[in-house]
Amino acid sequence: MLPESSHISLGESLRVLRRLWGFVRPYRGKFVLSILLLLLSVPLAQFALFLTRDVTNKALLATHLTADERWSIVLSIVGLQALFYFSSALLSTCREVLEWYGSMRSTFDLRLAFYRHLNKMPLAFLTKRLPGEHLFRATADMVSVFRIASRPAVATASGQSAPDSKEVAMAIYSNDVDPYDPGVMGIIVRTVPLMVETIYSLLWGVILLFLIDGMLSLMLLAYIFPFAFVSHRLFDKVRGSAFHFKETAEMEAGSLRDSIAGLRTLKSLGRLKVQRKKYMHAVANTRRAGIKQISEIVLVQSGAQVGMKWAFSICIYVYLTSRVMEGSATLGDWIAALLLVEAAQGPLENFVQILQLIKVQLVPAQRILETLDAKPTIVDRPGAIKLADVSGHIKFENVEFAYEPERPVLNGLSFEVKPGQYLGIVGPSGAGKSSVIALMLRLYEPSAGTVLIDGNSVSDIALSTFLERVGTVPQTTHLYTGTIADNILFGNPKATREDLERAAIMSGVSKFAIRFDDGLGTLVGEGASLSGGERQRIGIARALIRNPKILVLDEATANLDPETEADILEELKALRGSMTIISIAHRLKAVEPCDQVLVLDAGRAAQLGSHEELIQMEGLYRKLWALQNELSHLEGAAS
Amino acid sequence: MTEQEALAEGTGFRKNSWAAFVFVLQFLRPQLRRLILVCLIDVSIVLLNLSIPWFGKSVIDQVLPRRDWNGFWVIAVSIAGLLLVVHLLTGTRTFLYNTTEQLLQLEIRRKMYGHLQRLSMDTIDALPVGQHQFRISTDADRIAHMLVRILPTLTMLFEFALILTAAIYVDPILTGIVALFLIPWTLLFIWVTHYGRVLDRRRLRLCELRDAGVLQAAYSFFTIKSLNRSDHEVRRHSRISVALQRVANQGYLILVGFEFATQRLIPFLKTNTIYLYLARMVVMGQMTLGMTVPMIAYLGRLSFPIERIVNFGCWIWQTMVSAERMMQVMETQPAIVDKLNAVPSPVVTGNVELRGVSFERPRVGRVLSNVTIHLKPNTSTAIVGPSGSGKSTLVGLALRLIDPLEGQVLVEGTDLKDIKLDTYLKQIGTVMQDTYLFAGSLAQNLLIAKPDATEEEMQAAIDQAELTKWVATLPAGMYEDLDGGSALSAGQKQRIGIARAMLIQPKLLILDEPTSALDAETEREIMDTLKRLAATTTTLMVTHRLDTIRHVDHIVVMESGGIREQGSHAELVRQNGYYANMRKIFTGSEPIPQQVTG
C-alpha cells in the first residue's frame, strides 16, 4: 500500500536535509537562538514541578511548625515556582516566534525559488509529461479544489493525477490551507527543535526523578525505548491505511469530476443512474476506508499506546506507594514523582510523531528538490549580444529539429524573410509549421543548423532583448482575469494610454469593446463570454502594443468562422510593410494576402512564391488548394 | 425558487444563516440514535473521570499515613479498573463518533449529488466544475463535521454543571474565583475570532489571487514565454506573496499573543491562585492534604467545557457559509423532470419534429423564436449559421436538456414532455463538440452509453468509428487505461465519441459541431466517417463549417434565433442568398466581397 518512494535511503535523506538547510541558513542566527531559549525553558518548567515536593514536605506536612511559619514557607516556595513557570512560559513564547519566523521566511524563499525556477525552465519541460509539469498541474489541481478559482479544463486535463504530486503541491502550498503549518520546511524548522526538546526534557525528567529515587529514573529509561519502538511500528501500520484512505478519496474526487464535467454527456445519453451508482460506490468505499483508518487509530492509540502508558503509570504508582509505606520516601516525593512522570509522557509521544513527520515529509521534499535541481537548458550564453533594435530579418539555415530523437520534424529547412515582408507558412499537419516559430523564438533549440536574427544566431543573442520586439498571436488567446485593457497591456505593461488605444483600434478590439458599458475596462477572464474572434483580436492587440518588428501569427484565425476570419485578415493587410509578419496557417485562405508563401513538406521547404504564382505551379500548394476547394469543383459537377 | 431565478441570482445569493442551519439539521435525524449513544458515553466518561481524584485523596489522607496495605491494593485495583473502563469507553466513543461523521458525509453527498445531476446544464455551466466539486465534497464534509459536534458539545454543558455543582459544594469561594478567570478568556476569544476572521478573509483573497495567477501561468506558458513575460510573472507572484506573508504575519502575531494570554498567562495566574488558596487552607488546618487532589482536578477542568462550547459557537458560523451554499443548490428546482404519468418512449425511427419552438436565456433574451424543423426518417439535416444564431439551442431542445418556452418537441408524434426521458435518450446517438472522456479504459468509456454491451458490440462500434487500428496499438487494447485522454489527440477523442454514439446502434444521430475543435485535415477524415455512418440513420448536424455539409439532404440556415433560409445545397446555391455568399467567402473561389471589411 505504501508507495515505494516513501522508503528513502539514509544518504538520500541526509542530502535532502542538507539542501533544505540551505534555505534555513540565512536565518540560522534566529534558529540557533530559538534552540538556546528552548534549553533554558525546559528545565525551568521541570524544576517548578520538582519544587512541589518541597512545598509538601517542608510546609504542608511540617506539623511541628506554626501555621504562620508554614504559610511563609509556602509563599516563598510557591513564589519561586511561579517565577520558574512564568519565565519558562515567556521563553517558550519567544522561542516559538523565532522558530516561526525562520520557518515562514525559509518557506517563502523556497516557494519563490521554485516558481522562479519553473519560469526559467524551457517550454518543453513545462508542457511535456515531466515531473515539473506534473507538479504544476498538481498545484493547479489542488488549487482548484481548495480555492474554487478554476476552469473545467484543469480538472479534466490532469485526470487522475498521481497522489505523490498532490503531496508535493500540498507541501509547497500547505501553509495557505493552514497558515501556521510550515509544510515541507517543517522537516528542519519544526522537527529539529522538537527533537531537541523531547530528548532534553526526557533527560531532565530522568535527572530530577533520580534526585527523588534512582529506581524511578531507571523505570522511566526502561519504558522509553519499548514505548517508542512499539508506537512507531503501530503508526507505520496506521499510515498504510491512511494512504489507502487517500487513494480512495482520490478515486472519489475523480469520479465526482467525471460526473460534473461529463454531465452533459451523461444527460444526453440518458445514463445519469449509471454514473450515480459509480460515484456512490466510490463514496462508500472512501467512508469504509475512513472507518477502517479510524478503527486502527483507536486500536493503536487507546489499545496500545494508552495501554502501555496506563500499565507504566500503575507500576510507578505501586512502587512509589510501597516506598512511602515503607517509610523510605515522603508524601512530597510521592506527589512530585507522579507529576514528573506525567510530564514525561508528552515528550515521549512527540518523539514518535517526529519520526512519522520526517517520514511523511521527505518524499514531497525530495520531489521539490528534483524539480529545483533540473537545469534550465535554454539560457543566454555569457556575453550574449544585446540587440538595441531588431530590423526583422530572419534566416533559417539548414535547420534540423526533433521533439523526440526518433521522429525528426525539420530536415534541413532553409528560408529567409526580409524586413517588412509578409510571409505565409503552410503545409499538411506534421510538416513542422509550428516548430519554425518555436525555434525562431528559441522556445526550443535546433539539433543542427542555425536560426539567424538580423545576421546573429538566435542562441548568441540575449533572448529577452529580441523577444521584446516580437509579438506572437497563438491559435487561441489566453485571457487573464482582469479588464480588456489589462489583457492588452500584458503584452507591454509600460505602454501609454495612447499606445493602448492605438493597439485597440488597429486590432479591431475597439469595435466590439464599444458595445460594453465599461469599454476597455470591461472585466474578462477564462470562461467569460467573449467570442473566439473577439479573443483573437485581444491577442492581436496584445502583440501590437509591443510595437513589434516581427509579428507572428500561429494559426491565429484557424478557429474562427469565415466571416470573422475574413475581417481579421483584411485588418492585417493594413500592417504589411511596417513590420515583418509571419503567418502560419492550415487553411490556405489565411495566407492568400501574403507577399510570399512558404510550403513545408516533411520538414523541408517544398515551394516558395506568392499565392497567385503557386496556384499556377504544379505542386503541393495546388494539391492542397484543390483539396480544400474540392467541394466547389464537385458542386459544379452536381448542379 | 425556480432554476432560472437561481441562475439569475448567481453566486451572490444568500439566505440567512439560521434557515441554512435548520435546513442542514434534517441530515442529523437518521444519526440521532448513534449520537445520543455518544453523548451517554460522554456522560459516563465524565462521571468516571470525576471519581478518580477521590481515590487520590484517600491514598494521601488514609492509606499512606496509616500504611494500610489492604486499602492500597483495593484502591490500586479500582483505579486500574476504572482507567480500563474509561479507555474502553473512549475507544468506543471515538469509533462511534467518527463513523457517524462518515455516514453523515455519505448521506449529504448522496442528496446533493442526486439533486445536482437533475439540474439543467445552464445551472451547472454557470459555475466552474471545481466549484461544484467543492460543494459536494468539501462543503459536505464541513457540514458533517459541524452536525456531528452539536450534541456532544451540548453534553459539555452538563459536564460543566456537574463540575460546578461539585466544586461549589466543596468550596464556593474558590470556585467563584476560578470562574472569574473565564471572563477574560471568553472576551479574548471572541475578539480574536472576530478579528481573525477579518484577517482570514483578506488572506484568502490574496491566496486566491496568487493561485489564480499560478493557474493561469500553467495554462499560458506559451504566451508568457513568447512575449518574454517570465520575469514580469515572477515579480507579480512575489509581490502578491509578500503581501500574503504580511497578512499571515499579522495573523500569527495576534495568535501568539492570544495563545500566550489564554494558554500561559491566565492558566498560570489561575493555577497559582488555586495552589496558594489550597495551601493556605491546608496550613490553617481547614482542609486535608488529600482533599487538594480532587479540588485541583475539578477546578482545572471547570473551564474546559466552557472553552469548548464558546469555541464551537464561534466556529459554527464559518460552517454556515457551506450550509448556505448547500441550501442554495438544494432549493434550486430542477426544471426538467419526468411527469408522474410519463410513458416509455416509442421506438425512435427518426421522426422528430421541433414545432414552433421558442427559447429565452436569462440576461441574453430570446435566442429562438418560433422555429419549426422536421426530421424525417433516414434523411440528414444540417443546421448552420454564425455563432449565437441559436443552433446549439435546437440540439438542447431535441435532447431535452432544456424545455421550449413555446412550442413542442414531438417524437414520433408524442410530446417529448410526456415521455420518460431516459427511454428516449437511450435510443439516440450524440456526438458533441468535445468528447468528454471518463476515467478508465476505452471499454469503460463505451459502456457508459450501454452498460450491458458485449465485447462484440463494443468491437463493432470501434470498427464503425474507425478506431480499430489505433486500438490494436494499445498494449491492453480497448481495456488500456486512457488516463482521462490526456495523451490523445482531439481527433482520437472525437472518434471515441463516435464509437460511444454508435454502440447503441441508434436510429437517430445528433451531431453538435462534431469537428469544430479539429484541424482541417482531421476534420475531413472525421466527416468522411460520419458521412458513411449517416447513410443508414436519420442525422441532425449542427456546424459552422459550410464545407462539410454539401452532401446533406436538407440545410437550415439560422440567423439570430430564426430560420433565414432552408433547402438542399443546390437549392440554396441557386437562391444565391446568405448561404451562397458565405460559401464564397470561405472557399475563396471568388473574390472576397469588399463590404465584409467594414
Boltz contact constraints between the chains, C-beta under 6 A:
constraints:
  - contact:
      token1: [A, 60]
      token2: [B, 282]
      max_distance: 6.0
  - contact:
      token1: [A, 60]
      token2: [B, 289]
      max_distance: 6.0
  - contact:
      token1: [A, 67]
      token2: [B, 283]
      max_distance: 6.0
  - contact:
      token1: [A, 67]
      token2: [B, 284]
      max_distance: 6.0
  - contact:
      token1: [A, 70]
      token2: [B, 283]
      max_distance: 6.0
  - contact:
      token1: [A, 71]
      token2: [B, 283]
      max_distance: 6.0
  - contact:
      token1: [A, 74]
      token2: [B, 279]
      max_distance: 6.0
  - contact:
      token1: [A, 78]
      token2: [B, 275]
      max_distance: 6.0
  - contact:
      token1: [A, 78]
      token2: [B, 276]
      max_distance: 6.0
  - contact:
      token1: [A, 82]
      token2: [B, 272]
      max_distance: 6.0
  - contact:
      token1: [A, 85]
      token2: [B, 268]
      max_distance: 6.0
  - contact:
      token1: [A, 89]
      token2: [B, 264]
      max_distance: 6.0
  - contact:
      token1: [A, 93]
      token2: [B, 260]
      max_distance: 6.0
  - contact:
      token1: [A, 97]
      token2: [B, 256]
      max_distance: 6.0
  - contact:
      token1: [A, 108]
      token2: [B, 245]
      max_distance: 6.0
  - contact:
      token1: [A, 112]
      token2: [B, 238]
      max_distance: 6.0
  - contact:
      token1: [A, 115]
      token2: [B, 237]
      max_distance: 6.0
  - contact:
      token1: [A, 116]
      token2: [B, 234]
      max_distance: 6.0
  - contact:
      token1: [A, 119]
      token2: [B, 230]
      max_distance: 6.0
  - contact:
      token1: [A, 119]
      token2: [B, 233]
      max_distance: 6.0
  - contact:
      token1: [A, 119]
      token2: [B, 234]
      max_distance: 6.0
  - contact:
      token1: [A, 123]
      token2: [B, 221]
      max_distance: 6.0
  - contact:
      token1: [A, 123]
      token2: [B, 225]
      max_distance: 6.0
  - contact:
      token1: [A, 126]
      token2: [B, 221]
      max_distance: 6.0
  - contact:
      token1: [A, 136]
      token2: [B, 218]
      max_distance: 6.0
  - contact:
      token1: [A, 140]
      token2: [B, 215]
      max_distance: 6.0
  - contact:
      token1: [A, 140]
      token2: [B, 218]
      max_distance: 6.0
  - contact:
      token1: [A, 143]
      token2: [B, 211]
      max_distance: 6.0
  - contact:
      token1: [A, 143]
      token2: [B, 215]
      max_distance: 6.0
  - contact:
      token1: [A, 144]
      token2: [B, 130]
      max_distance: 6.0
  - contact:
      token1: [A, 147]
      token2: [B, 208]
      max_distance: 6.0
  - contact:
      token1: [A, 147]
      token2: [B, 211]
      max_distance: 6.0
  - contact:
      token1: [A, 148]
      token2: [B, 130]
      max_distance: 6.0
  - contact:
      token1: [A, 148]
      token2: [B, 131]
      max_distance: 6.0
  - contact:
      token1: [A, 148]
      token2: [B, 134]
      max_distance: 6.0
  - contact:
      token1: [A, 149]
      token2: [B, 208]
      max_distance: 6.0
  - contact:
      token1: [A, 149]
      token2: [B, 212]
      max_distance: 6.0
  - contact:
      token1: [A, 150]
      token2: [B, 128]
      max_distance: 6.0
  - contact:
      token1: [A, 150]
      token2: [B, 130]
      max_distance: 6.0
  - contact:
      token1: [A, 151]
      token2: [B, 128]
      max_distance: 6.0
  - contact:
      token1: [A, 152]
      token2: [B, 129]
      max_distance: 6.0
  - contact:
      token1: [A, 155]
      token2: [B, 129]
      max_distance: 6.0
  - contact:
      token1: [A, 159]
      token2: [B, 483]
      max_distance: 6.0
  - contact:
      token1: [A, 159]
      token2: [B, 484]
      max_distance: 6.0
  - contact:
      token1: [A, 159]
      token2: [B, 486]
      max_distance: 6.0
  - contact:
      token1: [A, 160]
      token2: [B, 439]
      max_distance: 6.0
  - contact:
      token1: [A, 176]
      token2: [B, 207]
      max_distance: 6.0
  - contact:
      token1: [A, 179]
      token2: [B, 248]
      max_distance: 6.0
  - contact:
      token1: [A, 254]
      token2: [B, 439]
      max_distance: 6.0
  - contact:
      token1: [A, 256]
      token2: [B, 133]
      max_distance: 6.0
  - contact:
      token1: [A, 256]
      token2: [B, 136]
      max_distance: 6.0
  - contact:
      token1: [A, 258]
      token2: [B, 438]
      max_distance: 6.0
  - contact:
      token1: [A, 258]
      token2: [B, 439]
      max_distance: 6.0
  - contact:
      token1: [A, 260]
      token2: [B, 129]
      max_distance: 6.0
  - contact:
      token1: [A, 260]
      token2: [B, 132]
      max_distance: 6.0
  - contact:
      token1: [A, 261]
      token2: [B, 129]
      max_distance: 6.0
  - contact:
      token1: [A, 262]
      token2: [B, 436]
      max_distance: 6.0
  - contact:
      token1: [A, 262]
      token2: [B, 438]
      max_distance: 6.0
  - contact:
      token1: [A, 263]
      token2: [B, 124]
      max_distance: 6.0
  - contact:
      token1: [A, 264]
      token2: [B, 121]
      max_distance: 6.0
  - contact:
      token1: [A, 265]
      token2: [B, 436]
      max_distance: 6.0
  - contact:
      token1: [A, 267]
      token2: [B, 401]
      max_distance: 6.0
  - contact:
      token1: [A, 268]
      token2: [B, 399]
      max_distance: 6.0
  - contact:
      token1: [A, 268]
      token2: [B, 430]
      max_distance: 6.0
  - contact:
      token1: [A, 269]
      token2: [B, 449]
      max_distance: 6.0
  - contact:
      token1: [A, 270]
      token2: [B, 422]
      max_distance: 6.0
  - contact:
      token1: [A, 270]
      token2: [B, 425]
      max_distance: 6.0
  - contact:
      token1: [A, 270]
      token2: [B, 426]
      max_distance: 6.0
  - contact:
      token1: [A, 271]
      token2: [B, 448]
      max_distance: 6.0
  - contact:
      token1: [A, 272]
      token2: [B, 117]
      max_distance: 6.0
  - contact:
      token1: [A, 274]
      token2: [B, 451]
      max_distance: 6.0
  - contact:
      token1: [A, 283]
      token2: [B, 106]
      max_distance: 6.0
  - contact:
      token1: [A, 283]
      token2: [B, 109]
      max_distance: 6.0
  - contact:
      token1: [A, 287]
      token2: [B, 102]
      max_distance: 6.0
  - contact:
      token1: [A, 287]
      token2: [B, 106]
      max_distance: 6.0
  - contact:
      token1: [A, 290]
      token2: [B, 102]
      max_distance: 6.0
  - contact:
      token1: [A, 291]
      token2: [B, 99]
      max_distance: 6.0
  - contact:
      token1: [A, 291]
      token2: [B, 102]
      max_distance: 6.0
  - contact:
      token1: [A, 294]
      token2: [B, 98]
      max_distance: 6.0
  - contact:
      token1: [A, 298]
      token2: [B, 91]
      max_distance: 6.0
  - contact:
      token1: [A, 298]
      token2: [B, 94]
      max_distance: 6.0
  - contact:
      token1: [A, 298]
      token2: [B, 95]
      max_distance: 6.0
  - contact:
      token1: [A, 302]
      token2: [B, 87]
      max_distance: 6.0
  - contact:
      token1: [A, 302]
      token2: [B, 90]
      max_distance: 6.0
  - contact:
      token1: [A, 302]
      token2: [B, 91]
      max_distance: 6.0
  - contact:
      token1: [A, 306]
      token2: [B, 87]
      max_distance: 6.0
  - contact:
      token1: [A, 310]
      token2: [B, 83]
      max_distance: 6.0
  - contact:
      token1: [A, 314]
      token2: [B, 80]
      max_distance: 6.0
  - contact:
      token1: [A, 318]
      token2: [B, 76]
      max_distance: 6.0
  - contact:
      token1: [A, 321]
      token2: [B, 72]
      max_distance: 6.0
  - contact:
      token1: [A, 324]
      token2: [B, 64]
      max_distance: 6.0
  - contact:
      token1: [A, 325]
      token2: [B, 67]
      max_distance: 6.0
  - contact:
      token1: [A, 429]
      token2: [B, 519]
      max_distance: 6.0
  - contact:
      token1: [A, 429]
      token2: [B, 521]
      max_distance: 6.0
  - contact:
      token1: [A, 441]
      token2: [B, 226]
      max_distance: 6.0
  - contact:
      token1: [A, 443]
      token2: [B, 225]
      max_distance: 6.0
  - contact:
      token1: [A, 464]
      token2: [B, 228]
      max_distance: 6.0
  - contact:
      token1: [A, 467]
      token2: [B, 228]
      max_distance: 6.0
  - contact:
      token1: [A, 468]
      token2: [B, 228]
      max_distance: 6.0
  - contact:
      token1: [A, 472]
      token2: [B, 226]
      max_distance: 6.0
  - contact:
      token1: [A, 474]
      token2: [B, 222]
      max_distance: 6.0
  - contact:
      token1: [A, 478]
      token2: [B, 220]
      max_distance: 6.0
  - contact:
      token1: [A, 478]
      token2: [B, 223]
      max_distance: 6.0
  - contact:
      token1: [A, 480]
      token2: [B, 216]
      max_distance: 6.0
  - contact:
      token1: [A, 481]
      token2: [B, 212]
      max_distance: 6.0
  - contact:
      token1: [A, 491]
      token2: [B, 227]
      max_distance: 6.0
  - contact:
      token1: [A, 531]
      token2: [B, 387]
      max_distance: 6.0
  - contact:
      token1: [A, 561]
      token2: [B, 386]
      max_distance: 6.0
  - contact:
      token1: [A, 561]
      token2: [B, 544]
      max_distance: 6.0
  - contact:
      token1: [A, 562]
      token2: [B, 585]
      max_distance: 6.0
  - contact:
      token1: [A, 562]
      token2: [B, 586]
      max_distance: 6.0
  - contact:
      token1: [A, 566]
      token2: [B, 585]
      max_distance: 6.0
  - contact:
      token1: [A, 566]
      token2: [B, 592]
      max_distance: 6.0
  - contact:
      token1: [A, 566]
      token2: [B, 596]
      max_distance: 6.0
  - contact:
      token1: [A, 570]
      token2: [B, 597]
      max_distance: 6.0
  - contact:
      token1: [A, 586]
      token2: [B, 519]
      max_distance: 6.0
  - contact:
      token1: [A, 586]
      token2: [B, 520]
      max_distance: 6.0
  - contact:
      token1: [A, 587]
      token2: [B, 520]
      max_distance: 6.0
  - contact:
      token1: [A, 589]
      token2: [B, 588]
      max_distance: 6.0
  - contact:
      token1: [A, 629]
      token2: [B, 587]
      max_distance: 6.0
  - contact:
      token1: [A, 629]
      token2: [B, 589]
      max_distance: 6.0
  - contact:
      token1: [A, 631]
      token2: [B, 547]
      max_distance: 6.0
  - contact:
      token1: [A, 631]
      token2: [B, 550]
      max_distance: 6.0
  - contact:
      token1: [A, 632]
      token2: [B, 587]
      max_distance: 6.0
  - contact:
      token1: [A, 632]
      token2: [B, 589]
      max_distance: 6.0
  - contact:
      token1: [A, 639]
      token2: [B, 570]
      max_distance: 6.0
